[in-house]
Amino acid sequence: GNSVTQMEGPVTLSEEAFLTINCTYTATGYPSLFWYVQYPGEGLQLLLKATKADDKGSNKGFEATYRKETTSFHLEKGSVQVSDSAVYFCALSGSARQLTFGSGTQLTVLP
Amino acid sequence: DTGVSQDPRHKITKRGQNVTFRCDPISEHNRLYWYRQTLGQGPEFLTYFQNEAQLEKSRLLSDRFSAERPKGSFSTLEIQRTEQGDSAMYLCASSWTEDTEAFFGQGTRLTVV
C-alpha cells in the first residue's frame, strides 16, 4: 500500500535559517505529492503540490521537487520566519484521490 | 463562503455512548472526505463521498462507524458504542472534483472518558 515517511521533529531554527524537511514515499503508480501546513488553532492548508516527476511545487518561498528516482519530495525554504512556525505534513494522493499523510514535522522558528 | 465547517469542535463522551459529528463542505464541492488524526500522527483516511454516494471506506472504519451524505451536501459521521481508542481529531475535507485541491475543516476533537 501507499506510505509516506517524514523527517521526525521537532525542528527548531533561528529566523533566516535554511529549512529542509525530508519526505520519502512508497506508492503504486504515479501519485501526486503534497505538502500541507497546520498553523496553531487552524485547519490543514495546502502549501504546495507536484503532480508528476521532476515537477517543482512552490509557494510562500517554500519549494519541493518530485524526485521519482529517489521517491522523495523534500520541503525547502531559504530563509524561515517566525510566522512559518507550524506543523508540516507530506502527503500523496491515491487512486481515488484520498490522501496518505506522513506523521508531521513540528517547526519552531525563534526570533 | 466560509470554508469547510465542522460541528461540534470538541466533544467529550463516556465510553459506550454514541456520538455524531457534522461536516458542511464548501458549497458545490462534490467530493467529501473524512479523516482521523491521533496525537503526533498525520491524518488517516476513513471514507469519502462523491455527491451522496459513499465510494470507499478504509479498513479503519469499523462496524461501529457510519457516515452519510444524504443529499450530497452536508455529511455526518456517527460512532456507536464509543471506545477510548476512538479519542482523536476527526477531520472533514471537500473538493470540487477528484483532481482539485481538498480544503480541510478545523476538525472535531473527540475525547472518550
Contacts between the chains, C-beta under 8 A, distances in Angstrom:
chain1	res1	chain2	res2	distance
A	4	B	42	7.5
A	6	B	42	7.7
A	36	B	104	7.9
A	41	B	106	8.0
A	42	B	106	6.7
A	43	B	3	7.8
A	43	B	4	7.4
A	43	B	91	7.5
A	43	B	104	4.4
A	43	B	105	5.6
A	43	B	106	4.4
A	43	B	107	6.7
A	44	B	43	7.3
A	44	B	91	7.1
A	44	B	93	7.7
A	44	B	104	4.1
A	45	B	104	7.4
A	46	B	101	5.3
A	46	B	102	7.5
A	46	B	103	7.9
A	49	B	101	7.9
A	89	B	42	5.2
A	89	B	43	7.6
A	91	B	42	7.3
A	94	B	45	7.9
A	96	B	48	6.7
A	96	B	55	6.7
A	96	B	56	5.3
A	96	B	98	7.1
A	97	B	31	7.4
A	97	B	95	7.5
A	97	B	98	4.2
A	97	B	99	7.0
A	97	B	102	7.8
A	98	B	33	6.2
A	98	B	45	4.4
A	98	B	48	5.8
A	98	B	56	6.9
A	99	B	33	7.8
A	99	B	35	7.6
A	99	B	43	7.3
A	99	B	45	6.6
A	99	B	102	6.9
A	100	B	45	7.0
A	101	B	42	3.1
A	101	B	43	5.1
A	101	B	44	7.4
A	102	B	42	5.3
A	103	B	40	6.8
A	103	B	41	5.3
A	103	B	42	5.2
A	104	B	40	7.5
A	104	B	41	7.2
A	104	B	42	5.2
